[in-house]
Amino acid sequence: MTVRDAVVLGLGIHGSASVLELANRGLDVVGVEQFGAAHSRGSSHGATRMIRRAYPHPVWNALVERAYLGWDRWALAAGRSFVETTGGLYAHRGAQSLQGGRSAPVEPGDLVDVAPSFRPPTDHGVVHDPDAGVIDAAGALAYAHSAARARGAELRFDEAVEGWTIDDGIVTVHTSSGTIRTRRLVLAGGAWASRLVPSAARFFEVWRIVTLTVPAGQAVAQPPALGCFSVDLPEGLVFGLPEASGSGAKVGIDAGPVWDPDVPVAAPTEAETLHLAGLLRSYVPGIDTTGGEAVACLYTMTPDKRFVVGALPGSPEILIAAACSGHGFKFGPAIGEAVADLVTQVARPDLDFLSPARMEALV
């Protein structure tokens, strides 16, 4: 049986980016996904996502830079951009901690010049990130799939993984369609990370999150009147995106109940929809939320809200790229590049802060 260079389990944005970046290097790679190509059971579906340089700790800065460069690299290859720069305003209680890039505090009186549609709480400080923007998430995921295939990668959808074994450095992956032998196995299962790495199940927690997207065509929601934003509240971080990529403004809260990913995500309730609509109207006065569409998705959280990227301790044949913790989509090309580096044994000490070794220390 042929031994493949790499098999990637899970074809959300991180798994798909990994397949693409591996194929770009000429490796023989297979991607396996338990659901269809456009499924809504995980965290990578939907029209738009936010990208920003403003981050709470400088340890992220190098990876953020690689993310921006990665999106530029994909845009050059695709002949189209996936990122629309809109700027961003991030409102916080207490002392601000966001840094990175050109982000800096902005005085309340200057907000109207930066994004006149945004009205944060008057007792919050605000940080402005001029490089923040909106990613065409649906377009990016579709591009990753098509470009990976064009470069020789094999993508298998609706194929469940049943387990794997390691023998003399070769991994045999057992799926509902048979077996695949590979030198490296990449676990990019998102919400199913705890199923793929049972020994670290306590490290991953899956949340059900609801977002609301309102009808497009509203000047109050379009850049430069409105950019990306967030508001730090006791109930969680409210995040918002302006109109972009043909999609209306979106709002959500990065908090929700723990959820079993094997159970289809429950549809948003009327109360959840009304609550999000009220929040959006309070921060973007004059926006019309009538006819807005609420959807639910899954966040896979870690205790420190950092991803897990690297080889599993004691099993160098197995790499993990998982747990976006609510802010992972923007890093898609950078995580794909990281996986490709690790598979081809390129040293990446900058990824130490995402090491799987911390899974035992933090649980």
C-alpha positions as CSV (number, residue, x, y, z in Angstrom):
1,M,0.0,0.0,0.0
2,T,1.2,3.5,-0.9
3,V,2.6,5.5,2.0
4,R,1.4,9.2,1.8
5,D,3.5,12.0,3.1
6,A,0.7,13.5,5.2
7,V,-2.9,12.9,6.1
8,V,-5.0,15.8,7.6
9,L,-8.1,15.0,9.6
10,G,-10.6,17.8,9.5
11,L,-11.1,20.2,6.7
12,G,-12.2,23.4,8.4
13,I,-10.0,26.4,7.8
14,H,-6.9,25.1,9.7
15,G,-7.1,21.6,8.2
16,S,-7.8,23.0,4.7
17,A,-5.0,25.5,4.9
18,S,-2.6,22.7,6.1
19,V,-3.5,20.5,3.1
20,L,-3.0,23.5,0.7
21,E,0.3,24.5,2.2
22,L,1.6,20.9,2.2
23,A,0.5,20.4,-1.4
24,N,2.2,23.7,-2.3
25,R,5.5,22.1,-1.2
26,G,4.9,19.1,-3.4
27,L,3.9,16.6,-0.7
28,D,1.5,13.8,-1.3
29,V,-1.3,14.8,1.0
30,V,-4.8,13.6,1.8
31,G,-7.5,15.6,3.7
32,V,-10.3,13.7,5.4
33,E,-13.5,15.3,6.6
34,Q,-16.4,13.5,8.4
35,F,-19.0,15.9,7.0
36,G,-19.6,17.6,3.6
37,A,-17.5,20.4,2.2
38,A,-19.9,23.2,3.2
39,H,-21.2,21.8,6.5
40,S,-22.2,24.0,9.4
41,R,-21.4,21.6,12.3
42,G,-18.1,23.2,13.2
43,S,-16.5,26.6,13.4
44,S,-15.4,27.5,9.8
45,H,-18.7,28.0,8.1
46,G,-20.3,31.4,7.4
47,A,-19.6,34.4,5.3
48,T,-17.2,36.6,7.3
49,R,-14.6,36.7,10.0
50,M,-12.5,39.4,11.7
51,I,-8.8,39.9,11.3
52,R,-6.8,42.3,13.5
53,R,-3.3,43.1,14.7
54,A,-4.5,44.3,18.2
55,Y,-3.8,41.4,20.5
56,P,-3.6,41.1,24.3
57,H,0.0,39.8,24.5
58,P,3.1,40.3,22.3
59,V,3.7,36.6,22.1
60,W,1.1,36.6,19.3
61,N,2.6,39.3,17.2
62,A,4.9,37.2,15.0
63,L,2.1,34.8,14.2
64,V,-0.3,37.7,13.5
65,E,2.3,39.0,11.0
66,R,2.5,35.6,9.4
67,A,-1.3,35.6,9.1
68,Y,-1.4,38.9,7.3
69,L,1.5,37.8,5.0
70,G,-0.3,34.5,4.4
71,W,-3.5,36.2,3.3
72,D,-1.4,38.3,0.9
73,R,0.2,35.1,-0.4
74,W,-3.2,33.5,-1.0
75,A,-4.5,36.6,-2.7
76,L,-1.6,36.6,-5.1
77,A,-2.1,33.0,-5.9
78,A,-5.9,33.3,-6.3
79,G,-5.9,36.6,-8.2
80,R,-8.3,38.2,-5.7
81,S,-8.2,39.5,-2.1
82,F,-9.8,37.7,0.8
83,V,-9.4,40.6,3.2
84,E,-11.1,44.0,3.3
85,T,-9.3,46.5,5.6
86,T,-11.9,48.4,7.6
87,G,-10.1,49.4,10.8
88,G,-11.3,48.3,14.2
89,L,-12.3,49.8,17.5
90,Y,-12.0,47.7,20.7
91,A,-13.7,48.9,23.8
92,H,-12.5,47.6,27.2
93,R,-13.3,48.0,30.9
94,G,-10.3,49.0,33.1
95,A,-6.8,49.1,31.9
96,Q,-6.3,48.3,28.2
97,S,-4.0,45.5,27.2
98,L,-4.3,45.3,23.5
99,Q,-1.1,46.0,21.5
100,G,0.4,45.0,18.2
101,G,0.9,46.7,14.9
102,R,-0.3,50.2,14.8
103,S,-3.0,49.8,17.4
104,A,-3.2,52.6,20.0
105,P,-5.7,54.1,22.4
106,V,-8.1,56.6,21.0
107,E,-9.7,59.5,22.8
108,P,-13.5,59.5,23.1
109,G,-13.8,62.8,21.2
110,D,-11.9,61.3,18.2
111,L,-14.1,58.3,17.8
112,V,-16.4,60.1,15.4
113,D,-13.5,60.7,13.1
114,V,-12.5,57.0,13.1
115,A,-15.8,55.3,12.8
116,P,-18.8,57.6,13.3
117,S,-21.4,54.8,13.5
118,F,-19.8,53.1,16.6
119,R,-21.0,54.2,20.0
120,P,-19.2,52.2,22.8
121,P,-20.2,52.5,26.5
122,T,-19.0,55.9,27.8
123,D,-17.1,54.2,30.7
124,H,-15.0,52.1,28.4
125,G,-11.6,52.8,27.0
126,V,-11.1,52.2,23.3
127,V,-8.1,51.0,21.2
128,H,-8.0,51.7,17.5
129,D,-6.4,49.1,15.1
130,P,-6.2,50.7,11.6
131,D,-5.2,47.4,10.1
132,A,-8.2,45.4,11.3
133,G,-10.6,44.1,8.6
134,V,-13.0,41.5,7.4
135,I,-12.1,38.1,5.8
136,D,-14.3,36.6,3.1
137,A,-14.4,33.3,5.1
138,A,-16.6,31.4,2.7
139,G,-14.5,32.4,-0.3
140,A,-11.3,31.6,1.5
141,L,-12.4,28.1,2.5
142,A,-13.6,27.3,-1.0
143,Y,-10.3,28.6,-2.4
144,A,-8.3,26.4,-0.1
145,H,-10.2,23.3,-1.2
146,S,-10.0,24.1,-5.0
147,A,-6.3,25.2,-4.9
148,A,-5.3,22.2,-2.8
149,R,-6.9,19.9,-5.4
150,A,-5.3,21.8,-8.3
151,R,-1.9,21.1,-6.6
152,G,-2.5,17.4,-6.4
153,A,-4.0,17.0,-2.9
154,E,-6.8,14.4,-2.4
155,L,-9.8,15.7,-0.4
156,R,-12.3,13.2,1.0
157,F,-15.6,14.4,2.4
158,D,-18.3,12.4,4.3
159,E,-15.7,10.0,5.5
160,A,-15.5,9.2,9.2
161,V,-12.2,8.4,11.0
162,E,-12.4,5.3,13.1
163,G,-8.8,5.3,14.6
164,W,-5.2,4.9,13.8
165,T,-2.1,2.8,14.7
166,I,1.6,3.6,14.5
167,D,4.1,1.0,13.5
168,D,7.8,1.7,12.9
169,G,7.2,5.4,12.2
170,I,4.2,4.8,9.8
171,V,0.7,5.7,10.8
172,T,-2.2,3.6,9.5
173,V,-5.4,5.6,9.5
174,H,-8.7,3.7,9.6
175,T,-11.7,5.4,8.1
176,S,-15.2,4.4,7.1
177,S,-13.9,3.9,3.5
178,G,-10.8,1.8,4.3
179,T,-7.2,2.6,5.4
180,I,-4.5,5.2,4.5
181,R,-0.9,4.8,5.4
182,T,1.1,8.0,6.1
183,R,4.4,9.3,7.5
184,R,2.6,12.2,9.3
185,L,-0.9,12.5,10.6
186,V,-2.3,16.0,11.3
187,L,-5.2,16.3,13.7
188,A,-7.3,19.4,12.8
189,G,-10.6,18.3,14.1
190,G,-11.7,21.5,15.8
191,A,-14.6,20.7,18.1
192,W,-13.7,17.0,17.9
193,A,-10.2,17.6,19.3
194,S,-11.1,15.7,22.4
195,R,-12.3,12.7,20.4
196,L,-9.0,12.7,18.4
197,V,-6.8,13.1,21.5
198,P,-8.7,11.4,24.3
199,S,-5.8,11.7,26.7
200,A,-6.2,15.5,26.6
201,A,-10.0,15.6,26.5
202,R,-10.2,17.8,29.7
203,F,-8.1,20.4,28.0
204,F,-10.7,21.2,25.3
205,E,-14.2,22.6,26.0
206,V,-16.7,23.2,23.2
207,W,-19.1,26.1,23.5
208,R,-22.3,26.9,21.5
209,I,-22.0,30.5,20.2
210,V,-24.8,32.5,18.5
211,T,-24.2,35.3,15.9
212,L,-26.7,37.6,14.2
213,T,-26.2,39.0,10.7
214,V,-28.5,41.9,9.6
215,P,-29.6,42.8,6.1
216,A,-27.0,44.5,3.9
217,G,-27.3,47.8,2.1
218,Q,-27.2,50.0,5.2
219,A,-24.9,53.0,5.0
220,V,-24.6,53.1,8.8
221,A,-23.0,49.7,8.7
222,Q,-20.6,50.2,5.9
223,P,-16.9,51.2,6.1
224,P,-15.6,53.8,6.9
225,A,-18.6,54.7,9.0
226,L,-18.3,51.4,10.8
227,G,-15.3,49.0,11.1
228,C,-14.8,45.9,13.2
229,F,-15.4,46.3,16.9
230,S,-15.7,44.6,20.2
231,V,-17.1,45.6,23.6
232,D,-15.9,44.0,26.8
233,L,-19.0,43.2,29.0
234,P,-19.5,41.0,32.1
235,E,-21.5,38.5,30.0
236,G,-18.6,38.1,27.5
237,L,-16.9,39.9,24.7
238,V,-19.4,41.3,22.2
239,F,-17.8,41.4,18.7
240,G,-19.1,43.0,15.6
241,L,-18.2,43.2,11.9
242,P,-19.3,45.8,9.4
243,E,-20.8,45.1,6.0
244,A,-18.3,43.3,3.8
245,S,-18.0,40.6,1.2
246,G,-21.6,41.2,0.3
247,S,-22.7,40.3,3.8
248,G,-24.5,42.6,6.3
249,A,-23.1,43.6,9.7
250,K,-22.7,40.8,12.2
251,V,-22.7,40.7,16.0
252,G,-22.0,37.9,18.5
253,I,-20.9,37.2,22.0
254,D,-17.9,34.9,22.7
255,A,-19.7,33.0,25.5
256,G,-22.2,30.2,25.5
257,P,-23.1,26.9,27.0
258,V,-20.9,23.8,26.8
259,W,-21.9,21.6,23.9
260,D,-21.4,18.1,22.7
261,P,-20.2,18.4,19.1
262,D,-21.7,15.0,18.2
263,V,-25.1,16.6,18.8
264,P,-26.3,19.0,16.0
265,V,-26.1,22.6,17.2
266,A,-29.4,23.9,18.4
267,A,-30.9,26.7,16.4
268,P,-30.8,30.2,18.0
269,T,-33.8,31.0,20.2
270,E,-36.0,34.1,19.8
271,A,-34.6,35.5,23.0
272,E,-31.0,35.1,21.8
273,T,-31.8,36.8,18.5
274,L,-33.5,39.7,20.2
275,H,-30.7,40.1,22.7
276,L,-28.0,40.3,19.9
277,A,-30.2,42.7,17.9
278,G,-30.5,45.0,20.9
279,L,-26.8,45.0,21.5
280,L,-26.1,45.8,17.9
281,R,-28.6,48.7,17.9
282,S,-27.0,50.1,21.1
283,Y,-23.5,50.2,19.7
284,V,-24.5,51.1,16.1
285,P,-27.5,53.5,16.6
286,G,-29.7,53.7,13.6
287,I,-29.0,50.2,12.2
288,D,-32.0,48.2,11.2
289,T,-31.9,44.7,12.6
290,T,-35.3,43.7,11.1
291,G,-35.0,40.4,9.2
292,G,-31.6,39.6,10.7
293,E,-30.5,36.0,10.6
294,A,-29.1,34.3,13.7
295,V,-27.0,31.2,13.4
296,A,-25.2,29.0,16.0
297,C,-21.7,27.5,15.7
298,L,-19.1,25.9,18.0
299,Y,-16.0,27.4,19.6
300,T,-13.4,24.9,20.9
301,M,-11.8,26.6,23.9
302,T,-8.6,25.9,25.8
303,P,-7.9,27.1,29.4
304,D,-5.5,29.9,28.2
305,K,-7.5,30.6,24.9
306,R,-4.4,29.7,22.9
307,F,-4.3,27.2,20.0
308,V,-2.6,23.8,20.2
309,V,0.0,23.4,17.4
310,G,2.8,20.9,17.3
311,A,3.7,17.3,17.7
312,L,2.0,15.2,20.4
313,P,4.4,14.4,23.2
314,G,5.9,11.0,22.7
315,S,4.4,10.7,19.2
316,P,6.4,12.7,16.6
317,E,4.4,11.2,13.8
318,I,1.2,12.9,15.1
319,L,0.7,16.7,14.8
320,I,-2.2,18.6,16.2
321,A,-3.5,21.9,14.9
322,A,-6.7,22.6,16.9
323,A,-8.7,24.7,19.3
324,C,-9.2,28.0,17.6
325,S,-10.7,29.3,20.9
326,G,-12.9,31.8,19.1
327,H,-10.2,33.7,17.3
328,G,-8.6,31.2,14.9
329,F,-9.9,31.8,11.4
330,K,-7.7,34.8,10.8
331,F,-4.7,32.6,11.3
332,G,-5.7,30.1,8.6
333,P,-2.8,30.5,6.1
334,A,-0.3,30.9,9.0
335,I,-1.4,27.7,10.7
336,G,-1.3,25.9,7.4
337,E,2.3,27.2,6.9
338,A,3.2,26.1,10.4
339,V,1.9,22.6,9.9
340,A,3.8,22.4,6.6
341,D,7.0,23.5,8.3
342,L,6.6,21.0,11.1
343,V,5.8,18.1,8.7
344,T,8.9,18.9,6.7
345,Q,11.0,19.3,9.9
346,V,11.5,23.1,9.7
347,A,12.2,24.4,13.2
348,R,9.5,26.7,14.5
349,P,10.5,27.9,18.0
350,D,8.0,30.8,17.6
351,L,5.3,28.2,18.1
352,D,6.4,27.2,21.5
353,F,3.7,29.2,23.2
354,L,1.1,26.9,21.4
355,S,2.9,23.7,22.2
356,P,0.8,20.6,23.0
357,A,3.1,19.9,25.9
358,R,1.1,22.4,28.0
359,M,-2.0,20.3,27.8
360,E,-1.0,18.3,30.8
361,A,0.2,21.3,32.7
362,L,-3.0,23.3,32.4
363,V,-5.6,20.6,33.3
